[in-house]
Every structure is written in structure tokens, then in C-alpha cells.
């Protein structure tokens, strides 16, 4: 759940950046809105880290063989480097990168953070699923995974584009539209 929310906010930030850059949401989405998207991305990244560490700590401390084997498998061989990459890439680096206010308000930097979070979310999913399927493998990527990601991602982007083309992107009769467009972070 937490990883999916992080991926969702990263994708939402990228979509808002793309629609703003193309001119569709230029007047509706401001730097304050991107700042809030960056804060949500940061918050759920910290929440993901908290949940992941608590799960690891409780299972390790309980020392139940059926449960600890799951983590032992991911701390062995080539998976150890991916585990460390996730610790640093999904928490340490984004924590210090997304913390400053200026990063969240500058669109190119927020885009870099959102793309980074999507990439490490893909690594996280790979780390969760593949070790159980490949035994004590080295953690290498399979061509099938990348092909599936590109195929499903392409279909998802096509559906989103098709849905966005048929409706106004800014709600026309929303009574609080002007208030939300004039929103400012204090």
C-alpha cells in the first residue's frame, strides 16, 4: 500500500508537470500546488520507510523461521546489494533531496525526484517478487519485466490520454475553483 501511494504521487506529480508544461493546466496549477505534491511524496516516502523497517524489525526480532527466511533470502548473494540500494535509494537519498522547500517548488527538480521515486518503486517491486521466483539468484533484471513495464505503462498512458482528451481538465462549475487556484503555502 505505502509503496503504491508513493508511486501514485510520483506519477501524479509527473502528470501535472507534463500538463502544465504543455499548457493545459498552466493557469490552474501553481508552484504552491507542486509544493504540496512534493510534500505528499515526501510524507508517503517516509511512511513507506517506516512500514518497511517495522516489518523487518518485528519479523527479525520474533525469529520465527517461516518468517525470517523471507528476509534471509533477500540478504543473501546478489540480493544484498539490491537491499542496500533500496535502503539508500528509497529512503536516504529522497529524504535529503525532497526535504528542502526549494526542491518541491522548482518543477525540474521535483520531476527528478518523482522519476527517481518511480524507478526505486520498480526496484522495490522487483525485490519483493523475483527472489521467491528465481531462488538465490543475483538480482539481475529480466527482459520480460522491462517489456511488461513498457507494455502496461504504455497502455496505461494511452488510456489516461484518451480519458483526458474527452473532458475538461479544470472543473468548470466548481464553486471553490478560484479559491483553490489562489492557494498559497505559508
C-alpha positions in Angstrom: 0.0 0.0 0.0 2.6 2.5 1.1 4.8 1.9 -2.0 1.8 2.2 -4.3 0.9 5.5 -2.8 4.4 6.8 -3.2 4.3 5.6 -6.9 0.9 7.2 -7.3 2.0 10.6 -6.0 5.2 10.5 -8.1 3.1 9.7 -11.2 0.6 12.4 -10.3 3.4 14.9 -10.0 4.8 13.9 -13.4 1.4 14.1 -15.0 0.8 17.6 -13.5 4.2 18.7 -14.7 3.6 17.4 -18.2 0.1 19.0 -18.4 1.4 22.3 -17.1 4.3 22.3 -19.4 2.1 21.6 -22.4 -0.2 24.5 -21.5 -3.3 22.6 -20.4 -3.0 23.5 -16.7 -0.7 26.5 -16.9 -3.2 28.8 -15.2 -4.7 26.2 -12.7 -1.6 24.6 -11.2 0.9 26.9 -9.4 4.2 26.4 -7.6 2.3 26.1 -4.3 0.4 23.1 -5.8 3.6 21.4 -6.8 5.0 22.2 -3.3 2.0 20.2 -1.8 2.6 17.3 -4.2 6.2 17.3 -3.2 5.2 17.3 0.5 2.8 14.4 -0.1 5.5 12.5 -2.0 8.0 13.1 0.9 5.5 12.1 3.5 4.5 8.8 2.0 8.1 8.0 1.2 8.8 8.4 5.0 5.7 6.3 5.7 6.9 3.6 3.3 10.3 3.5 5.1 8.7 3.3 8.5 6.4 0.4 7.5 9.2 -1.4 5.8 11.6 -1.1 8.7 8.9 -2.0 11.3 8.0 -5.1 9.3 11.7 -6.1 9.1 12.4 -5.4 12.7 9.4 -7.2 14.1 9.9 -10.3 11.9 13.7 -10.4 12.7 13.1 -9.9 16.5 10.4 -12.6 16.6 12.9 -15.0 14.9 10.2 -17.3 13.5 11.9 -19.5 10.9 9.0 -19.3 8.5 9.1 -15.5 8.5 12.8 -14.7 8.8 13.6 -16.9 5.8 11.8 -14.3 3.6 14.3 -11.6 4.6 17.3 -14.0 4.8 16.7 -14.9 1.1 16.9 -11.2 0.3 20.0 -10.5 2.3 21.9 -13.3 0.5 24.1 -13.2 -2.5 23.3 -10.6 -5.2 20.1 -9.5 -3.4 22.1 -7.9 -0.6 23.3 -5.2 -2.8 19.7 -4.5 -4.0 18.5 -4.5 -0.4 21.1 -1.8 0.4 20.2 0.1 -2.8 16.6 0.2 -1.6 17.5 1.4 1.8 19.6 4.3 0.3 17.6 4.8 -2.9 14.1 4.6 -1.4 14.8 6.4 1.8 18.1 8.1 2.5 18.6 9.9 -0.9 15.0 11.0 -1.3 14.8 12.1 2.4 17.5 14.6 2.0 16.6 15.5 -1.6 12.9 16.1 -1.0 13.2 17.8 2.3 14.1 21.4 1.2 11.3 23.7 0.2 13.1 24.9 -2.9 13.2 21.3 -4.4 9.5 20.9 -4.1 8.8 24.3 -5.7 11.1 24.0 -8.7 9.5 21.9 -11.3 12.6 20.3 -12.9 13.9 19.2 -9.5 10.5 17.9 -8.5 10.4 16.0 -11.8 13.8 14.4 -11.0 12.6 13.4 -7.5 9.4 11.9 -9.0 11.2 9.9 -11.7 13.7 8.7 -9.0 10.8 7.5 -6.8 9.1 5.7 -9.6 12.4 3.9 -10.5 13.1 2.8 -7.0 9.5 1.7 -6.6 10.0 -0.6 -9.6 13.2 -1.9 -7.8 11.1 -2.4 -4.7 8.5 -4.5 -6.6 11.3 -6.4 -8.2 12.9 -7.1 -4.8 9.6 -8.2 -3.3 8.6 -10.6 -6.1 11.6 -12.0 -8.0 13.7 -13.6 -5.2 10.9 -16.1 -4.5 10.7 -17.0 -8.2 14.4 -17.2 -9.0 15.9 -18.9 -6.0 19.2 -17.4 -4.7 19.8 -15.5 -8.0 21.8 -12.4 -8.3 19.0 -9.9 -8.6 19.5 -9.2 -12.3 16.7 -7.8 -14.3 14.9 -9.9 -16.8 13.9 -8.7 -20.2 10.4 -9.9 -19.6 10.0 -7.5 -16.6 11.1 -4.5 -18.6 8.9 -5.4 -21.6 5.9 -5.8 -19.3 6.6 -2.5 -17.7 6.8 -0.7 -21.0 3.8 -2.5 -22.4 1.5 -2.0 -19.4 2.8 1.5 -18.9 2.1 2.4 -22.5 -1.4 1.1 -22.3 -2.0 3.0 -19.1 -0.7 6.2 -20.6 -2.8 5.7 -23.7 -5.9 5.2 -21.5 -5.1 8.3 -19.4 -4.6 10.4 -22.5 -7.8 9.1 -24.1 -9.7 9.9 -20.9 -8.1 13.4 -20.5 -8.9 14.3 -24.1 -12.6 13.8 -23.6 -13.1 16.0 -20.6 -12.1 19.5 -19.4 -9.0 19.3 -17.1 -10.2 22.2 -14.9 -13.7 21.8 -13.3 -15.9 24.4 -14.9 -18.7 24.7 -12.3 -16.7 24.2 -9.1 -17.7 26.9 -6.6 -14.3 26.7 -4.9 -12.2 26.7 -8.1 -11.0 30.3 -7.7 -10.1 29.7 -4.1 -8.1 26.6 -4.9 -6.3 28.4 -7.8 -5.3 31.2 -5.4 -4.0 28.8 -2.8 -0.7 29.8 -1.2 1.6 27.8 1.2 2.6 29.8 4.2 
